[in-house]
Amino acid sequence: QVRLVESGGGLVQSVGLLRPSCAASGRTFSMNAMGWFRQAPGKELAFVAAIDYSGGNPDSADTVKGRFTISRHNPKNTVYLQMNSLKPEETAVYYCAAASTVLSTTSRLTLGYDYWGQGTQVTVSS
């Protein structure tokens, strides 16, 4: 059974930082694209960042460029999201996602991913 388990969310003050991680089990995703999305209260799920199998072509939403960095450690089957200078409006549940297709490229669409984690809450206080 494939599982994606996020951890590392929490409560942080404005302009603080967090580094949630997503550990996959049940199969290896070392050759698959992985991504992070978030859903704020009352809003739709939104793309945050994605990384392809090589880790050399990360993509991120314009709203987080320069502050958030996605990375991966394939031996651990884990992807990370370094979040700096967090803003209160970025309070949301952050979800990890993985594509099932080998050598998949990054996607900003939820349809580009086949597996999803349960999410980790990130709360940024003002």
C-alpha positions as CSV (number, residue, x, y, z in Angstrom):
1,Q,0.0,0.0,0.0
2,V,1.4,3.4,-1.0
3,R,1.4,6.0,1.6
4,L,2.6,9.6,1.8
5,V,3.0,11.0,5.3
6,E,3.6,14.6,5.9
7,S,5.2,16.0,9.1
8,G,6.8,19.1,10.3
9,G,3.9,21.5,10.2
10,G,3.0,23.6,13.1
11,L,2.5,27.1,14.6
12,V,4.9,29.8,13.7
13,Q,5.0,33.5,13.9
14,S,5.0,35.8,10.9
15,V,8.3,35.8,9.0
16,G,9.2,32.6,10.7
17,L,10.2,29.4,9.0
18,L,9.2,25.7,8.8
19,R,10.4,22.7,6.9
20,P,7.7,20.1,6.5
21,S,8.7,16.8,5.0
22,C,6.8,14.0,3.2
23,A,7.9,10.4,3.5
24,A,6.7,7.9,1.0
25,S,6.3,4.2,1.6
26,G,5.0,1.2,-0.3
27,R,7.0,2.0,-3.5
28,T,9.9,4.2,-4.5
29,F,9.3,7.6,-6.0
30,S,12.9,8.3,-6.9
31,M,12.0,8.4,-10.6
32,N,8.8,10.4,-10.2
33,A,7.8,14.0,-9.8
34,M,6.5,15.1,-6.4
35,G,4.8,18.3,-5.3
36,W,3.3,20.3,-2.5
37,F,-0.1,21.9,-2.6
38,R,-2.0,23.9,0.1
39,Q,-5.6,24.6,1.0
40,A,-6.4,27.6,3.1
41,P,-9.7,27.8,4.9
42,G,-12.5,28.4,2.5
43,K,-10.3,28.3,-0.5
44,E,-9.4,25.7,-3.2
45,L,-6.4,23.5,-3.3
46,A,-3.5,25.5,-4.7
47,F,-0.1,24.6,-6.2
48,V,3.0,25.5,-4.1
49,A,6.0,23.7,-5.5
50,A,7.1,20.6,-7.4
51,I,10.2,18.8,-8.3
52,D,11.0,16.2,-10.9
53,Y,12.8,12.9,-10.4
54,S,16.3,14.5,-10.9
55,G,15.7,17.3,-8.4
56,G,17.3,19.7,-10.9
57,N,14.1,21.4,-12.2
58,P,12.1,22.7,-9.3
59,D,9.1,24.8,-9.9
60,S,7.2,27.0,-7.5
61,A,4.3,29.3,-7.5
62,D,5.0,33.0,-8.0
63,T,3.7,33.8,-4.6
64,V,6.4,31.7,-2.9
65,K,9.4,32.2,-5.2
66,G,12.4,33.3,-3.3
67,R,11.0,32.1,0.0
68,F,10.1,28.4,-0.4
69,T,12.4,25.7,-1.7
70,I,11.4,22.2,-2.6
71,S,14.0,19.4,-2.4
72,R,14.2,15.7,-2.3
73,H,16.3,12.9,-0.9
74,N,15.7,9.9,-3.0
75,P,17.5,7.3,-0.8
76,K,15.0,8.3,1.9
77,N,12.0,8.5,-0.5
78,T,11.4,11.9,1.0
79,V,10.6,15.4,-0.3
80,Y,10.9,18.6,1.8
81,L,9.5,22.1,1.6
82,Q,11.7,24.7,3.2
83,M,9.4,27.7,3.9
84,N,11.0,31.0,4.9
85,S,9.4,34.4,5.7
86,L,6.0,32.8,6.2
87,K,3.0,35.1,6.1
88,P,-0.3,34.8,8.0
89,E,-2.2,34.4,4.8
90,E,-0.2,31.2,4.1
91,T,-2.0,29.4,7.0
92,A,-3.3,26.3,5.4
93,V,-3.2,22.5,5.3
94,Y,-0.1,21.5,3.2
95,Y,-0.4,18.4,1.1
96,C,2.3,16.3,-0.5
97,A,1.6,14.6,-3.8
98,A,3.4,12.1,-6.0
99,A,3.0,11.1,-9.7
100,S,2.8,7.4,-10.6
101,T,4.5,7.9,-14.0
102,V,8.3,7.2,-14.0
103,L,10.4,10.1,-15.3
104,S,7.3,12.4,-14.9
105,T,7.9,16.1,-15.2
106,T,6.6,18.7,-12.7
107,S,3.0,19.8,-12.9
108,R,1.1,22.6,-11.3
109,L,-2.2,20.7,-11.6
110,T,-3.6,18.3,-9.1
111,L,-4.4,16.0,-12.1
112,G,-0.6,15.6,-12.5
113,Y,-0.4,13.5,-9.3
114,D,-1.8,10.2,-8.3
115,Y,-0.9,9.8,-4.7
116,W,-1.7,12.3,-1.9
117,G,-0.8,12.6,1.8
118,Q,-3.2,13.4,4.6
119,G,-1.8,16.9,5.0
120,T,-0.1,18.8,7.7
121,Q,-1.4,22.0,9.3
122,V,0.7,25.1,9.0
123,T,-0.5,28.1,11.0
124,V,1.2,31.5,10.8
125,S,0.3,34.0,13.5
126,S,0.6,37.7,13.0
